[in-house]
């Protein structure tokens, strides 16, 4: 918008012969009870008042009689009787000063006009950058690149690169990366990428890198995609891989680790990354209930503590935790006493409703509690030193990531 405000003459060509664009920008005059015009309507009205001696006659009105500046000044909503299309066409032909005016520049500074035809303005700005060598345009681009987050820029820009340019970008990026000690400890999820790009980018193809990023960083999304009906054949192959994984023994895993210790980092990373995703798929099928998760923890020597606390909140604002059947009975007995007191005060109004409440509370106290606990769960795990609770939905992702980190440490960073 700031660039366009300095190049308002571009708008003259933008609106010429295009009634739709004219109406989209200049038809926002204030209605009855409103005091301010908007967008191009504000610019048109302000310019017409300031330069009424030379351009007021170019305003076309829908009624038989035109409106005078004095009348419209006191009743701004009269501008709604303006024939916007004919007026703007008159200004295009007879009022060239309007297209370089401060009024028009102020109306486009916020950039909202760009939404009318984004593709058109992109072409114009590219022309200003390369043909016109307009420094302000380059400054806008530079400011955007400096202020925007790198992840956002990647989403905007990288999708437009072909394979050669994308690979060139990754190689250039690798030269700017210097992995520190935390990377060799895999302290952050992106550490494997930094190590790969900084020292091994010439040893892996772009396709392999994209595959690794999918299985390591986007494993859950890939899993959901594979479960779509249209990928039934691929899902069958995946199920076979999961079954093969389940047949591996501890001895098999240790043998693989030993082999990888003498393998180049990219080759080891490819196998371990894919294997971690296969593990994620297997765990996603297995972890369907609290019992199945706890059985998994026990079978793999993972210490755990339950993190959830299903509690009822009393009317006085205090919660009562469920810790044992005795507590459940005490809670029920207390609830009955409170309901008896309430019945005395509201007997005539809520007799039938109280019976339903009794049934719901009893159901929630006993059956509901056990049903929820069987379908949901949250645990602190020894895999991260009990630092955060993990629920059923996140268990596969967490454990497969632990697998990836441990194997990479043993196979690649010893």
C-alpha positions as MATLAB code, in Angstrom:
seq = 'XXXXXXXXXXXXXXXXXXXXXXXXXXXXXXXXXXXXXXXXXXXXXXXXXXXXXXXXXXXXXXXXXXXXXXXXXXXXXXXXXXXXXXXXXXXXXXXXXXXXXXXXXXXXXXXXXXXXXXXXXXXXXXXXXXXXXXXXXXXXXXXXXXXXXXXXXXXXXXXXXXXXXXXXXXXXXXXXXXXXXXXXXXXXXXXXXXXXXXXXXXXXXXXXXXXXXXXXXXXXXXXXXXXXXXXXXXXXXXXXXXXXXXXXXXXXXXXXXXXXXXXXXXXXXXXXXXXXXXXXXXXXXXXXXXXXXXXXXXXXXXXXXXXXXXXXXXXXXXXXXXXXXXXXXXXXXXXXXXXXXXXXXXXXXXXXXXXXXXXXXXXXXXXXXXXXXXXXXXXXXXXXXXXXXXXXXXXXXXXXXXXXXXXXXXXXXX';
ca = [
       0.000    0.000    0.000;
       2.804    2.430    0.810;
       4.381    1.804   -2.592;
       1.077    2.207   -4.381;
       0.472    5.517   -2.592;
       3.630    6.847   -4.257;
       2.611    5.438   -7.641;
      -1.063    6.417   -7.762;
      -0.904    6.942  -11.505;
      -0.870    3.127  -11.751;
      -4.491    3.185  -10.587;
      -5.609    5.184  -13.594;
      -4.816    2.249  -15.860;
      -6.168   -0.186  -13.257;
      -9.679    1.335  -13.389;
      -9.871    2.242  -17.075;
     -12.495    0.166  -18.878;
     -13.242   -1.954  -15.800;
     -16.633   -1.105  -14.223;
     -16.386   -3.942  -11.707;
     -13.175   -2.609  -10.177;
     -14.603    0.935  -10.122;
     -17.709   -0.135   -8.206;
     -15.717   -2.293   -5.793;
     -13.543    0.634   -4.719;
     -15.623    3.789   -5.112;
     -19.116    2.699   -3.975;
     -18.605    3.027   -0.221;
     -20.342    6.310    0.572;
     -21.773    6.829    4.052;
     -25.416    5.890    4.576;
     -27.927    7.870    6.629;
     -26.633    8.197   10.186;
     -23.032    7.533    9.166;
     -20.493   10.328    8.978;
     -17.509    8.805    7.183;
     -17.091    7.528    3.653;
     -14.751    4.596    3.075;
     -12.096    3.469    0.608;
     -12.183    5.216   -2.776;
     -15.470    6.951   -1.961;
     -13.690    8.962    0.744;
     -10.962   10.023   -1.685;
     -13.509   10.979   -4.338;
     -15.626   13.069   -1.938;
     -12.650   14.837   -0.330;
     -11.056   15.691   -3.665;
     -14.381   16.925   -5.074;
     -14.909   19.295   -2.129;
     -11.362   20.675   -2.147;
     -11.406   21.166   -5.928;
     -15.116   21.881   -6.357;
     -14.488   24.866   -8.619;
     -12.894   22.688  -11.302;
     -14.398   19.216  -10.927;
     -17.814   19.377   -9.207;
     -19.535   19.463  -12.570;
     -17.982   16.069  -13.381;
     -20.053   14.444  -10.630;
     -22.981   12.588  -12.180;
     -26.158   12.238  -10.076;
     -28.894    9.632  -10.472;
     -31.780   12.084   -9.946;
     -33.011   14.869  -12.199;
     -31.135   17.528  -10.300;
     -27.556   17.567   -9.107;
     -26.517   18.348   -5.550;
     -24.617   21.474   -4.568;
     -21.452   21.340   -2.419;
     -23.204   23.272    0.366;
     -26.039   20.738    0.609;
     -23.820   17.659    0.437;
     -21.466   19.119    3.063;
     -24.294   19.080    5.623;
     -25.819   15.816    4.389;
     -22.981   13.442    3.402;
     -25.401   10.581    2.712;
     -26.551   12.460   -0.402;
     -23.411   11.104   -2.052;
     -25.242    7.781   -2.214;
     -27.269    9.314   -5.049;
     -24.081    9.636   -7.086;
     -23.740    7.654  -10.302;
     -20.388    6.192   -9.246;
     -19.521    4.484  -12.506;
     -20.149    7.514  -14.725;
     -18.467    9.867  -12.255;
     -15.246    7.850  -12.111;
     -15.211    7.524  -15.887;
     -15.514   11.338  -16.079;
     -12.601   11.695  -13.668;
     -10.545    9.285  -15.775;
     -11.109   11.432  -18.840;
     -11.331   14.999  -17.547;
      -9.732   15.150  -14.063;
      -6.178   13.748  -14.349;
      -5.070   15.512  -11.154;
      -7.253   13.172   -9.094;
      -5.061   10.178  -10.004;
      -1.979   11.740   -8.443;
      -3.746   13.399   -5.515;
      -3.023   13.068   -1.798;
      -6.650   12.069   -1.231;
      -6.316    9.005   -3.460;
      -2.885    8.161   -2.023;
      -4.257    8.214    1.538;
      -7.079    5.854    0.571;
      -4.720    3.138   -0.704;
      -1.993    3.292    1.967;
      -3.495    0.457    4.005;
      -3.196   -1.895    1.013;
      -6.826   -2.991    1.062;
      -7.174   -2.139   -2.630;
      -4.710   -4.936   -3.463;
      -7.404   -7.496   -2.663;
      -9.494   -6.407   -5.642;
      -7.041   -8.010   -8.081;
      -3.939   -9.381   -6.360;
      -2.469  -10.883   -9.520;
      -2.609   -7.543  -11.338;
      -0.732   -5.705   -8.601;
       1.862   -8.475   -8.257;
       2.688   -8.049  -11.945;
       2.937   -4.283  -11.497;
       5.212   -4.569   -8.474;
       7.483   -7.074  -10.221;
       7.762   -4.617  -13.098;
       8.714   -1.849  -10.667;
      11.393   -4.064   -9.129;
      13.106   -5.312  -12.270;
      12.229   -2.896  -15.058;
      11.690    0.317  -13.147;
      14.352   -0.436  -10.517;
      12.120    1.262   -7.950;
      14.139    1.309   -4.703;
      11.103    1.705   -2.444;
       9.707   -1.561   -3.808;
      12.921   -3.391   -2.981;
      12.888   -1.834    0.493;
       9.387   -3.173    1.147;
      10.503   -6.673    0.151;
      13.633   -6.431    2.298;
      11.651   -5.231    5.329;
       9.212   -8.103    4.916;
      12.013  -10.683    4.715;
      13.723   -9.266    7.806;
      10.608   -8.961    9.964;
       8.743  -12.162    9.065;
       9.497  -15.458   10.838;
      11.707  -17.884    8.931;
       9.128  -20.683    9.137;
       6.477  -18.432    7.598;
       8.822  -17.347    4.813;
       9.575  -20.988    4.070;
       5.878  -21.760    3.676;
       5.399  -18.786    1.354;
       8.501  -19.137   -0.795;
       9.800  -22.712   -0.917;
       6.660  -24.130   -2.534;
       7.403  -22.002   -5.603;
      10.905  -23.422   -6.142;
      11.640  -26.259   -8.543;
      13.825  -29.164   -7.383;
      17.132  -27.650   -8.493;
      16.486  -24.309   -6.817;
      15.198  -25.951   -3.655;
      18.286  -28.156   -3.431;
      20.518  -25.132   -4.052;
      18.717  -23.281   -1.263;
      19.227  -26.188    1.154;
      22.929  -26.422    0.323;
      23.333  -22.684    0.876;
      21.434  -22.936    4.140;
      23.698  -25.776    5.253;
      26.762  -23.555    4.867;
      25.241  -21.085    7.330;
      24.500  -23.707    9.990;
      26.982  -24.658   12.698;
      25.459  -27.370   14.922;
      26.414  -26.982   18.567;
      26.767  -29.560   21.318;
      23.026  -29.546   21.935;
      22.428  -30.744   18.376;
      24.626  -33.802   18.845;
      22.531  -34.542   21.921;
      19.361  -34.099   19.828;
      18.030  -31.589   22.337;
      15.570  -30.141   19.797;
      13.282  -31.778   17.206;
      15.071  -30.066   14.289;
      18.604  -31.109   15.284;
      18.770  -33.979   12.796;
      18.049  -31.514    9.974;
      20.825  -29.162   11.078;
      23.369  -31.974   11.243;
      22.271  -33.353    7.881;
      22.299  -30.012    6.044;
      25.550  -28.772    7.552;
      27.701  -31.816    6.792;
      25.893  -34.402    4.666;
      23.620  -32.611    2.178;
      25.672  -33.931   -0.784;
      25.075  -37.522    0.337;
      21.276  -37.507    0.153;
      18.791  -36.784   -2.616;
      16.031  -34.217   -2.371;
      13.397  -36.964   -2.518;
      14.993  -38.804    0.394;
      15.180  -35.587    2.399;
      11.492  -34.853    1.794;
      10.595  -38.415    2.808;
      12.607  -38.082    6.003;
      10.914  -34.808    6.851;
       7.508  -36.447    6.338;
       8.123  -39.484    8.537;
       9.978  -37.597   11.285;
       8.296  -34.183   11.444;
       4.871  -34.960    9.940;
       4.373  -38.560   11.011;
       0.903  -38.070   12.446;
      -0.407  -36.273    9.341;
       1.100  -38.980    7.120;
      -0.609  -41.640    9.230;
      -4.009  -39.979    8.799;
      -3.393  -39.636    5.062;
      -2.534  -43.318    4.735;
      -5.783  -44.251    6.454;
      -7.907  -42.598    3.767;
      -9.925  -44.989    1.634;
      -8.104  -43.972   -1.544;
      -4.815  -45.273   -0.112;
      -6.013  -48.775    0.716;
      -3.177  -50.486   -1.184;
      -0.497  -48.415    0.564;
      -2.177  -49.063    3.908;
      -1.906  -52.801    3.285;
       1.843  -52.483    2.744;
       2.118  -50.379    5.870;
       0.284  -53.009    7.914;
       2.769  -55.591    6.665;
       5.659  -53.392    7.791;
       4.082  -53.021   11.225;
       3.727  -56.788   11.546;
       7.378  -57.227   10.546;
       8.415  -54.715   13.181;
       6.561  -56.646   15.863;
       8.620  -59.737   15.025;
      11.934  -58.007   15.815;
      13.540  -59.065   19.096;
      15.839  -57.085   21.380;
      18.766  -58.994   19.897;
      17.704  -57.879   16.413;
      17.637  -54.260   17.504;
      21.060  -54.406   19.142;
      22.494  -56.025   16.014;
      21.085  -53.184   13.909;
      22.537  -50.581   16.243;
      25.952  -52.208   15.953;
      25.729  -52.171   12.158;
      24.696  -48.516   12.056;
      27.651  -47.416   14.161;
      29.834  -47.913   11.078;
      27.312  -46.492    8.590;
      27.310  -43.000    7.146;
      24.947  -40.629    8.914;
      22.466  -40.143    6.007;
      22.042  -43.897    5.490;
      21.531  -44.553    9.191;
      19.154  -41.604    9.470;
      17.022  -42.860    6.572;
      16.536  -46.301    8.111;
      16.025  -45.068   11.671;
      13.619  -42.321   10.547;
      11.445  -44.726    8.579;
      11.586  -47.291   11.385;
      10.486  -44.680   13.928;
       7.439  -43.901   11.797;
       6.614  -47.601   11.448;
       6.738  -47.764   15.243;
       4.413  -44.760   15.403;
       1.942  -46.582   13.132;
       2.058  -49.702   15.283;
       1.558  -47.732   18.488;
      -1.328  -45.778   16.946;
      -3.135  -49.065   16.395;
      -2.207  -50.438   19.795;
      -2.870  -47.454   22.081;
      -6.660  -47.376   22.048;
      -7.395  -47.479   25.783;
      -5.787  -46.787   29.128;
      -5.343  -50.514   29.755;
      -3.565  -51.083   26.446;
      -1.223  -48.150   27.113;
      -0.334  -49.305   30.607;
       0.235  -52.828   29.306;
       2.611  -51.339   26.730;
       4.493  -49.401   29.427;
       4.853  -52.465   31.620;
       5.944  -54.715   28.764;
       8.682  -52.271   27.758;
       9.924  -51.421   31.266;
       8.626  -47.858   31.074;
       7.834  -46.489   34.526;
       4.653  -44.438   34.698;
       2.413  -42.502   37.052;
      -1.192  -41.620   36.343;
      -1.616  -37.909   35.789;
      -5.364  -37.508   35.440;
      -7.713  -36.503   38.243;
     -11.381  -37.036   37.476;
     -13.241  -34.970   40.065;
     -16.678  -33.536   40.617;
     -16.963  -29.855   41.444;
     -19.373  -29.057   44.278;
     -21.733  -26.100   44.256;
     -19.461  -24.287   46.715;
     -16.641  -24.314   44.132;
     -14.440  -26.999   45.762;
     -13.529  -30.148   43.857;
     -13.594  -33.644   45.325;
     -11.124  -36.122   43.842;
     -11.938  -39.801   43.282;
      -9.330  -41.823   45.120;
     -11.174  -44.937   46.272;
     -14.563  -46.600   46.465;
     -14.890  -45.367   50.062;
     -14.435  -41.808   48.841;
     -17.107  -42.435   46.227;
     -19.555  -43.560   48.905;
     -18.743  -40.559   51.114;
     -19.206  -38.230   48.182;
     -22.527  -39.809   47.289;
     -23.710  -39.633   50.906;
     -22.717  -35.959   51.113;
     -24.449  -35.236   47.832;
     -27.656  -36.866   49.074;
     -27.608  -34.695   52.212;
     -27.192  -31.522   50.181;
     -29.985  -32.528   47.814;
     -32.312  -33.169   50.783;
     -31.709  -29.621   52.025;
     -32.347  -28.271   48.544;
     -35.583  -30.269   48.266;
     -37.012  -28.549   51.336;
     -36.498  -25.145   49.712;
     -37.597  -26.071   46.188;
     -39.873  -29.093   46.668;
     -42.799  -27.770   44.654;
     -40.730  -26.654   41.673;
     -38.186  -29.430   41.172;
     -39.627  -32.701   42.487;
     -39.428  -34.515   39.149;
     -36.058  -32.982   38.227;
     -34.425  -34.127   41.490;
     -35.026  -37.772   40.621;
     -33.176  -37.281   37.336;
     -30.309  -35.477   39.083;
     -30.003  -38.351   41.586;
     -29.689  -40.838   38.742;
     -27.164  -38.722   36.814;
     -24.947  -38.110   39.839;
     -24.927  -41.765   40.790;
     -24.128  -42.728   37.200;
     -21.340  -40.135   37.009;
     -19.924  -41.236   40.381;
     -19.600  -44.927   39.638;
     -20.204  -46.126   36.072;
     -19.165  -42.855   34.398;
     -15.873  -42.650   36.257;
     -14.807  -46.142   35.290;
     -15.952  -45.695   31.676;
     -13.944  -42.495   31.289;
     -10.859  -44.026   32.855;
     -11.025  -46.997   30.470;
     -11.202  -44.796   27.363;
      -8.971  -41.902   28.425;
      -5.758  -41.581   30.301;
      -2.789  -39.371   31.000;
       0.553  -40.434   32.427;
       3.926  -39.148   33.519;
       6.578  -41.386   31.955;
      10.169  -42.239   32.768;
      11.069  -41.667   29.098;
      11.283  -37.914   29.774;
      11.975  -38.110   33.523;
       8.284  -37.590   34.350;
       8.502  -33.986   33.160;
       5.129  -33.735   31.379;
       1.833  -35.648   31.195;
       1.077  -37.600   28.018;
      -2.425  -38.599   26.985;
      -3.453  -41.507   24.766;
      -3.477  -39.455   21.563;
       0.132  -38.317   22.083;
       1.678  -41.554   23.359;
       2.550  -42.949   19.866;
       4.204  -39.695   18.821;
       6.141  -39.366   22.066;
       7.452  -42.936   22.168;
       8.392  -43.058   18.483;
      10.285  -39.765   18.927;
      12.105  -41.259   21.922;
      13.017  -44.236   19.743;
      14.381  -41.927   17.046;
      16.433  -39.892   19.500;
      17.916  -42.885   21.356;
      18.836  -44.768   18.197;
      20.413  -41.729   16.562;
      22.500  -41.104   19.670;
      23.745  -44.686   19.699;
      24.202  -45.136   15.967;
      25.387  -41.698   14.844;
      26.717  -39.624   17.740;
      28.860  -42.024   19.758;
];
